[in-house]
Amino acid sequence: MIRLAESPRLVLPTVEVRTSYLVGEQVDCLLEGRPTEWLDAASADFAEFVAARRGVLPRWGVPSTLFWYVSGEYYLGTLVVRHELTADLAEAGGHIGYHVVPPWRGQGHATRMLTAGLAECRRLGLDRVLLTCETDNERSRRAILSNGGVADGRRRGEDRFWIELGSDAAA
Ligand SMILES: CC(C)(COP(=O)(O)OP(=O)(O)OC[C@H]1O[C@@H](n2cnc3c(N)ncnc32)[C@H](O)[C@@H]1OP(=O)(O)O)[C@@H](O)C(=O)NCCC(=O)NCCS
């Protein structure tokens, strides 16, 4: 467990975590065998990269908001809220996507980041949200179940879960 001076919180993308973001995302890509070229633009002009990701943006065919999970200078992960579902997203993808970058995994951050993401969904007026995860993604499944996920079948190789957003969703 890495000690943090401040409790992490969800914020809009910010230039304050530049080094930590670039390092964390690079390590994530390398470990997963994904290309890292997209980080070149971020590295060259991080302010522009950040500005292009703030606010409500059309992604996946729906209005979406990107949040970063941040503690001081440290970037821990990303959570995206899709404000609506398309027919595709209703099958697989759902309202929320997230990842925690490797240095911060296994410390409960995804579970708490999702709790904070659910509070953002409630602020956006959603009363229940769909989450999906690959059938062998035990860590994500556990984070979803810890946040009240109720299983609703399997489509396209992903398990689906609904979470009801009661008035007590944590901030
Ligand atoms: C899935 C992911 C977000 C989990 O992040 P994390 O911060 O490590 O998750 P947490 O620490 O909150 O742990 C969640 C659960 O997994 C368990 N877990 C964590 N690390 C584990 C490991 N190495 N092996 C087995 N279980 C593990 C935790 O014990 C916890 O379960 P519990 O609450 O029942 O004890 C992260 O691995 C990730 O970003 N993966 C790649 C992207 C991804 O899969 N995103 C989700 C798409 S649906």
PDBQT file of the ligand as one rigid body, heavy atoms in Angstrom, charges set to zero:
ROOT
HETATM    1  C1  LIG A 201      -9.906  -3.857 -12.722  1.00  0.00    +0.000 C 
HETATM    2  C2  LIG A 201      -9.129  -2.731 -12.056  1.00  0.00    +0.000 C 
HETATM    3  C3  LIG A 201      -9.824  -1.403 -12.329  1.00  0.00    +0.000 C 
HETATM    4  C4  LIG A 201      -9.054  -3.020 -10.546  1.00  0.00    +0.000 C 
HETATM    5  O1  LIG A 201      -8.355  -1.943  -9.935  1.00  0.00    +0.000 OA
HETATM    6  P1  LIG A 201      -7.810  -2.064  -8.440  1.00  0.00    +0.000 P 
HETATM    7  O2  LIG A 201      -7.581  -0.679  -7.938  1.00  0.00    +0.000 OA
HETATM    8  O3  LIG A 201      -6.670  -3.003  -8.394  1.00  0.00    +0.000 OA
HETATM    9  O4  LIG A 201      -9.070  -2.722  -7.690  1.00  0.00    +0.000 OA
HETATM   10  P2  LIG A 201      -9.308  -2.777  -6.117  1.00  0.00    +0.000 P 
HETATM   11  O5  LIG A 201      -7.995  -2.656  -5.390  1.00  0.00    +0.000 OA
HETATM   12  O6  LIG A 201     -10.399  -1.842  -5.772  1.00  0.00    +0.000 OA
HETATM   13  O7  LIG A 201      -9.767  -4.296  -5.928  1.00  0.00    +0.000 OA
HETATM   14  C5  LIG A 201     -11.025  -4.734  -6.399  1.00  0.00    +0.000 C 
HETATM   15  C6  LIG A 201     -11.193  -6.158  -5.940  1.00  0.00    +0.000 C 
HETATM   16  O8  LIG A 201     -10.235  -6.995  -6.587  1.00  0.00    +0.000 OA
HETATM   17  C7  LIG A 201      -9.449  -7.678  -5.611  1.00  0.00    +0.000 C 
HETATM   18  N1  LIG A 201      -8.076  -7.691  -6.112  1.00  0.00    +0.000 N 
HETATM   19  C8  LIG A 201      -7.255  -6.659  -6.255  1.00  0.00    +0.000 A 
HETATM   20  N2  LIG A 201      -6.080  -7.056  -6.758  1.00  0.00    +0.000 NA
HETATM   21  C9  LIG A 201      -6.186  -8.385  -6.911  1.00  0.00    +0.000 A 
HETATM   22  C10 LIG A 201      -5.296  -9.382  -7.412  1.00  0.00    +0.000 A 
HETATM   23  N3  LIG A 201      -4.065  -9.081  -7.841  1.00  0.00    +0.000 N 
HETATM   24  N4  LIG A 201      -5.746 -10.654  -7.459  1.00  0.00    +0.000 NA
HETATM   25  C11 LIG A 201      -6.990 -10.977  -7.040  1.00  0.00    +0.000 A 
HETATM   26  N5  LIG A 201      -7.881 -10.061  -6.574  1.00  0.00    +0.000 NA
HETATM   27  C12 LIG A 201      -7.460  -8.793  -6.519  1.00  0.00    +0.000 A 
HETATM   28  C13 LIG A 201      -9.553  -6.859  -4.362  1.00  0.00    +0.000 C 
HETATM   29  O9  LIG A 201      -9.333  -7.669  -3.207  1.00  0.00    +0.000 OA
HETATM   30  C14 LIG A 201     -10.963  -6.358  -4.447  1.00  0.00    +0.000 C 
HETATM   31  O10 LIG A 201     -11.900  -7.342  -4.047  1.00  0.00    +0.000 OA
HETATM   32  P3  LIG A 201     -12.571  -7.325  -2.580  1.00  0.00    +0.000 P 
HETATM   33  O11 LIG A 201     -13.083  -5.938  -2.363  1.00  0.00    +0.000 OA
HETATM   34  O12 LIG A 201     -13.651  -8.340  -2.684  1.00  0.00    +0.000 OA
HETATM   35  O13 LIG A 201     -11.466  -7.669  -1.622  1.00  0.00    +0.000 OA
HETATM   36  C15 LIG A 201      -7.660  -2.680 -12.596  1.00  0.00    +0.000 C 
HETATM   37  O14 LIG A 201      -7.072  -3.942 -12.469  1.00  0.00    +0.000 OA
HETATM   38  C16 LIG A 201      -7.581  -2.227 -14.042  1.00  0.00    +0.000 C 
HETATM   39  O15 LIG A 201      -7.532  -1.038 -14.317  1.00  0.00    +0.000 OA
HETATM   40  N6  LIG A 201      -7.565  -3.201 -14.991  1.00  0.00    +0.000 N 
HETATM   41  C17 LIG A 201      -7.505  -2.903 -16.412  1.00  0.00    +0.000 C 
HETATM   42  C18 LIG A 201      -8.731  -2.179 -16.931  1.00  0.00    +0.000 C 
HETATM   43  C19 LIG A 201     -10.012  -2.846 -16.509  1.00  0.00    +0.000 C 
HETATM   44  O16 LIG A 201     -10.108  -4.056 -16.429  1.00  0.00    +0.000 OA
HETATM   45  N7  LIG A 201     -11.020  -2.009 -16.264  1.00  0.00    +0.000 N 
HETATM   46  C20 LIG A 201     -12.353  -2.457 -15.885  1.00  0.00    +0.000 C 
HETATM   47  C21 LIG A 201     -13.139  -2.730 -17.126  1.00  0.00    +0.000 C 
HETATM   48  S1  LIG A 201     -14.749  -3.399 -16.714  1.00  0.00    +0.000 SA
ENDROOT
TORSDOF 0
